[in-house]
């Protein structure tokens, strides 16, 4: 090869290197040439996470080599049809966008079983009371047996056979005592001792455990405190308020009281130990009172068919509703025909669904990204992610009255009806 040809070949290689090297570099950095726009564009990515993991991923009907949880890179900007599926599970599908230079996240995907095995635990009951930790519930079946269902162990235990029908009310915080009621009196059932004994307590409009040995109750407009340890003796209960009371509720160290005055019916939040007033709110509707969140700087409660949110140094927020469920910063609410998601920390709301049928129940899934709702006797599980469409699955078709509880993991839904007590394995 002569010198001229050698120089030409070397020059050609150098030229190709300077042309091709940047192309490979840009490619490695995720850039692609868009022939439609005639521009060099940085690609985007999906990050897809599911429970359970190990699910197949399809993008525009093309199966990916990798399974969840994973990142799919080097995707041109645009909309893609995503499908996440696994054998024996209902597929999750959604159209999601990819933006140049960004990652689109789909990391709250829960796959639910197509066939959800039903495990019968025993006879049902009219009403249940869950313990404060929400991992057990007690009820009385049609044979007057006091039963306790353990959500984490998926067991139903017969604790005691009662002599007649009682109404089951609530547990103590230490899970040792359960408050019961008949037409005339209140009773305490000691779980450890398997012992039922009466309380020297008058029939009241409302009774709540303050601690393991003390009750607060409302009787003829008076709010009183009762020491359980002295219940078998003649005692004089302590009066907690000099004013007449419509209703009250307790949560942790807070006592919420709805006063009954001639011109106004104010709400007062107290420290339940010192009875020092923390918040004072006027013009609140009459009705059953329930605390959803109580902190020194924020109070969320329902009264009748309204929800009230009072944050320090902010105006009172009032929202019409029939059901309200709290999970972290979010409230899931229904006004009868609509399901609304409300962020009480950032003060924004989103309409989840509007129906011609009454929403009779709402409950959060433990992961906070899904919820169940009941309408016309049918029970559905729905995701919150509103991008494109929500994945909704019918899990129960049964018109009977039902109570619902999840175990901590959320893979079992416990259902108590008057006829039976059972759980569905849904994941």
Residue, then its C-alpha position, 0 to 999 in steps of 0.5 A: x500500500x503506497x503512502x497516499x492510500x495509507x493516508x487516505x485509509x487513516x483519514x477515512x477511519x478518523x473521519x468515521x470515528x468522529x462521525x460514529x463515536x458521537x452517535x454511539x455516545x448519544x445512543x448510550x446516553x438515551x438519545x434517539x432521532x425522531x424522524x417525525x419531528x426531525x430532532x434528536x430526542x432523549x428517551x424516557x423510561x417506565x418503572x413498574x412495581x407490582x405486588x406480588x412481584x415477578x409479573x410479566x410486563x407487556x408494552x403495546x402488546x409486546x412482552x418484555x424480557x424483564x418482569x416486575x419489579x423493574x425499569x424499562x428504558x430507552x422508550x421514545x416519548x408518547x403514550x403506551x398501553x401497559x399490561x401487567x399480568x401473572x397466572x391466576x391473577x386479574x391483569x392490570x392495564x393502563x395507558x401511560x405516557x413516556x416523557x423525554x428524559x423522564x421516568x414514568x412510575x407505576x409502582x402501586x400495582x396490586x394484582x388480585x386473584x381471579x378465583x378468591x378462595x372462601x374460608x368459612x370461620x363459623x356462624x355469623x353475627x349482627x355486630x362486631x367490635x374490633x380491638x384497638x390494634x385492628x387485628x382481632x374482632x369479637x362478635x356474638x353468634x346466633x347460639x349466644x357464643x362469644x367469638x373472637x376472630x384473629x385476622x393475622x392467624x386467620x382463626x376463629x376462637x370460641x371464648x364463652x357461651x353466654x346465657x342470652x343475647x347481648x350487644x357487644x360494644x368495645x375492647x380495652x386498649x390492652x385487649x383484656x376486657x370487652x364491654x357488653x350490654x343488654x336491655x337493662x345493664x352493662x357487663x364486662x367480660x374478662x378474656x383472660x379469666x373467662x368471667x362476665x360480671x355486671x357494672x353498676x352503671x346506668x343505661x347511657x346514651x354512649x359509653x367509651x373506654x378511657x383506659x383499661x379500668x375507666x369508662x366515660x359515659x353520657x347520661x341525660x346530657x351529663x358527661x361522667x367518668x366511671x372507675x371500673x375497679x370500683x364497679x361492684x361497690x356503690x360509687x359516685x361517678x365524677x362529673x366532667x362538664x357543668x354544661x349539658x352535652x349532646x355527644x362526645x368522643x375519645x381518641x388517644x389523649x383527646x376528649x371531644x365534646x359537643x355542648x348543648x347551649x341555648x344559642x349555639x352548640x359548640x364543639x370543644x376539644x380537651x386534653x382528657x387528663x387535664x381537661x384543658x381546652x385545646x380547640x373551640x369550634x362554633x356552629x356545628x351540626x347535631x348528630x353522632x360525633x366521631x373523631x378521625x384525627x386529633x392533634x393539638x394543631x389539627x382536628x378532623x371529626x364528623x357530626x351527623x352528615x358533615x365532616x369538619x376539618x379545623x387546622x390551626x390558623x385556618x378557617x373551618x372546612x365543612x364537607x357534606x358526607x355520609x361515610x369518611x375513612x382516614x388513611x395518612x394524609x388522605x380521606x376517602x369520603x362518600x356523600x351517598x352517590x359519589x366517592x371523593x378523595x381529599x388530601x387534608x394536608x394539602x387541601x385538595x380533592x378529587x372525584x373518584x366515582x359517581x354512581x346512580x346507586x347508593x354507596x353503602x360502605x367504604x374501606x381503605x386497603x392497608x396499602x393506601x393505594x386501593x380501597x373497597x366499596x359496596x353498592x347495591x350489595x356488590x363489593x368492589x376493590x378499586x385503585x386510586x391511580x386515576x391516570x387513564x382509567x381505574x382498575x376495578x374488580x368485583x369481589x363479592x356479589x351478595x345482598x346480605x348486610x356485611x362488615x369488612x376488615x382486612x388483615x395487616x398485609x391486605x391479602x385476606x378480606x374478612x367478612x362478617x354477615x348475620x349468617x356466616x363469618x368467613x374470609x376471602x384470600x384476594x391476593 
